[in-house]
Amino acid sequence: MNTLKIFLNPLTDFGFKKIFGTPENKHLLIGFLNAFIPEHAARITDVQYLSTEHFGGNPLEKKVVFDLYCTDQDGGHFIIEMQRGKQNFFAERVFTYLCRIVSETAEKGDRRYSVPRIISFNILDFNAPEFSGRDNFFWRVQLPADDNEIFMQKIAFYFVELSKFAARKKQGDFESERERWLYLLKHIAEMTEEEAYAVANSEILRKFVSECRIEKLNTMEKKDYEKSILEYEDVREAIECERRDSLAEGEMAGMAKGIEKGIEKGQTKRNMEIVTNMLSKGFDIETIADITNLSMTEIYAIKQQTASL
């Protein structure tokens, strides 16, 4: 990997909004959405960015703030969220966000209740508990009746789990443009120019790579980006800090030996607690291995042991 960063991380708050949330880069958002939603909506040719702050109809309603919110040329609405860490009640949150738009688009006196097409598109840099135990990394969720017929075609939720995608896809192993988009989103911050352009095999992907260059940022933008990088790393740092504290307190004594020899009878109670807790919170095996430095074999062994208790 290159030590001198060439590209910004589009998964940071600054990077995501810089790349996809500015009028001058709306062609990138259009290209990204068109790679994922052709089964549900007509091809997007234009978008108009709208306010991301929504206060509700009365003082008691909760204020919601979207990462990005826009409409397309046909009046379809898109809520685009980049979620960098697990949140409690995530499913309820995205449902509330979409319902807010349904409420706001209902015009007074219109007895037809004509709801526009509304798509909630969620990019997750974590594994959602709602999809735990499933191999897919891309989900479209709608409202089915008992016979699985869709109750309302205009409403849809899309979810992309980047951690699952990264665990399954290596560079060169792409089946579609959407997979190239996801690979670049997840990895471009650590890539060389040659690596990035080898993945970007279309005009829109090459434009995405170009716009991710850190050298394009002005001085103020670079400061904002550096702050965003620190925020992005907070979740992993918090987990690593907890692990270091446990080691310092002696709660994980013998863990290093256990890692070298594999899961044996002498596996510490604390080690099992950490892995079990992370599994219950939706972390996948690959992510736990990366954070704890345990092998996937060891984590599988802990999972089997705790399941039998």
N, C-alpha and C positions, 0 to 999 in steps of 0.2 A: 504494500500500500504506500501511496505517496504521503510524505510527512508535511509538505507544504500544501495547504488546502487550496484547491482551484475553484471548487464549487461550493455554494452555500447549501445548507441543509434545508430542503423544502418542507420538512416535517416540523420545523420550529414555527412558532406563531408568526414571527416576522417573515421568515422565508415563504411560508404558505401564502400569506396575504400579499406579499410582494410579487410572487410569481403568478398567482391565480386571481388576485383580488383588485387589480388595478386596470383601469380602462385601456391603457396602452398594451396590456397583456391579455385582454379578454379572449384573443384567439387561442391562447393556451388553455383557458378554462373550457372553451367550446370544444377544442380537440380532445381534451380529457373526457368530458361528459359524453361526447359522441362515441368514444371507445367502449362505453359501459351501458348506455341506455337504449340502443337501437331496438331492443325487443319491446320497449314500453312506449317510446315516443318517437315522433318524426325527427329527422336529422336537424340539429340546431345550426342555424346560420348566423345568429346574432344574439347577444344578451345585453340587458340593461341592469346595472347594479343598483340595488335599492338599499335603504337604511337597514342596518343590522340590529338596531335597538328597537324593541317593541314593548311598550309599557302597559298594554292591556286597556280595557274599557273603563275601569274604575280603580280607585286607590288601593283596593284590597287585592287586585290581581298582581301576580308575580311578574316582575320585569324579566324579559328574556333577551339575550344577546346572541345572535348567530355569528359564526365566523365569516360566512359569505351568504348573501341572499340576492337573487337576481330573477329576472323573468326572461323568457326567450321571445323569439319573433312571433310566436303563436299565442302568447299570453300565459304560457306554462310557468309555474313558480318552482324555484330550486333553492332549497336550504342545504348548504354545503358545510360540513363540520369536519375539522381535523382534531381528533381526540388523542392526546399523547399519553394519557395515563388512565387507568381504570377509575371509574366513578361509581359510587353507589347510585342505584335507581337510574342507570343509564338508559334502559329501554323506556322507562317512564318519561325521561327527559326528552328524548327525540320525538316521542309521541305527543308530548305537550307542545313542543316547538311547532310541529306540523298543525296541530289543532289551533294554535294561535293564528296561523295564516288562514285556515278555513274560516275562523270567526271574523277576521279582518276583511276578508274578501266578500263576505255576505252583505249585500247592499240593502239598506233600509227600504222597505216597500216592495222588494222583489220577491214575490210569492213563488217563483220558480226554484229558488235556492240553487242557483246555478254555480256549482263549485268548479273552480278551474283545475287543471291538472297540477298536482303538487307532488314533487319528488323530494324526499329527504335523503341526501347522499352523505354517508358517514364513513370517513377513512379512519380506521382504528389502529394505533400503534401499540396495541395490546390485544390479548385474547379475551373476547367478550364471554362472560359466563353463559349468556343466552345460547351460544353456539358451542359450548364445551362438549368435547368428545366427538365432534364432527370434523371431518377432514377438509371440507371446502373452505376456501378463503374469501369467496365472493358470494354474497347472498342478496336476493331480491325478496322482499317480504310484502305481501299484500293481504287483503281481508277476504278469506275464502268462506263460502257457505259449507254446509254439511257435505255436499256432493263435490266439494273442491272447486266449484265455479267461483270466479272472483266476484265479490259483491259490488265493488266499486273500482273500475279500471283506472279512474283518474288519480287514485292515491297509491303511492308506493314508497317503500323504504329500501334503500340500498346500503349494504355494509361491506366494507373491504377490511379484512384482518391481515395487516402487513406482516405480523410475526409468523403466522401460518404460511403466508406466501413465501417469505424469506427462507423458512425451513425446508421448503419443497423445491424451490426454483434456483438453479445455478445459472450463471451467465452462459448464454447460448442455448438454453433449454426453454425456448419460448414458443408458445402455440398461437399467439395472437398479439395484436398491438397493445391490447389492454395489459397483457403481462409485461410488455416492455415498459409501459408507463409505470407500473407498480415497481418493477426492478429499479428503475431510475429514481423514483421517489424514495425508496428505501436505502439505496446504496450510493447515489451520486456524490454525496458529501465526502466520501472516501475514495472516489475513483480518479484515475488519471484521465486526461483528455482522450487518449487512445481507447481506453475502456468505455468511456461514456459514449463516444461516437460510434463504437462498434455495436452498441445496443440500439442507438438511435438510427433506425433504418428508414425513417420517413421525414418529410420536410417539417412536420409539426413537432416531432420529437427532437429534431436537430435545433429547432428554435427554442424548445424548452431547455436543452443543454446550454445553449448560448446565453439565455437569460439567467441561468443559475450561476454564472461566473461571478465570483466575489469582486473581481476588479471593476465590475460595472457599478458597484455601490459607491455613493459619495461618502464623505467623512461621517456625516450624521447617521446615514443608513448603516455604516459599518459598526458604529457604536450601538445602535439599536439591535443589530444582528447579534453582536457579542452578548448583549444582555439576554436575548432570546435563547441563545445557546445554553447559557447557564440555567435558565428556567427549564429547558428541555431535559437537561441532565439531572434535575432534582430528584426524580423518582428513583432512578438507579442509584444515585448517591445515597439516598435515604436507606435503601435496602442494604447497600454495602456498609453503611455506617452501623446499622443494627448488627450486621454480621461481625464487624470489628469489635463492637462493644461486647458482644457475647463471648468472643474469644478472649478479650481482656479480663472478663469476669470469671473465666475458667469454665463457663457453661458448655463450651465445645471442646474441652480437653480431649485429646486423642483423635480429633477429627482428621487431622493431617495424615495420621497413620491409617485411619480408616479409608481415606481417599486413595492412598497408595495400594492398599491390599484389597479394596472392594468391600461391599457390604457383607459383614460377618456378624457373629453374635455380639461382638464388642461395639457395634454401632451405637453412638451416643443418643440419648433421649432427645437432646436439643436438636441434633441433626435431623431426626425424624420429624420433630415438631415444625421446623422451618419448611421442609419440603412438603409436608402434609398441608400446612397453612397456605403455601403458595399454590398447591394444586386445587385447594378448595376455593381460591380466589380467581381461578380461571387461567393461571399461568400454564403454558404448555411445557412439555418436557424439555424442549430445546432451550427455552428461555431460562428455566430453572437451572439447567446445566451451565449456561453461560454466566449466570449471576453467582451461583454457589461454588463453581469449580468442581462440582461432582460430575461423574460420567453419567451418560444416559442409562447405562446398565445399573448403576447404583440407585438412581432415582426410580427406575422401574421396580427395583427390589423393595425400596421403601414403600412405594405405592401398593405393591402386593401384600407386604406385611401389614400395613395399616388397614387394608381392605378386609383382612382376615380376622381383625380384632373384634 
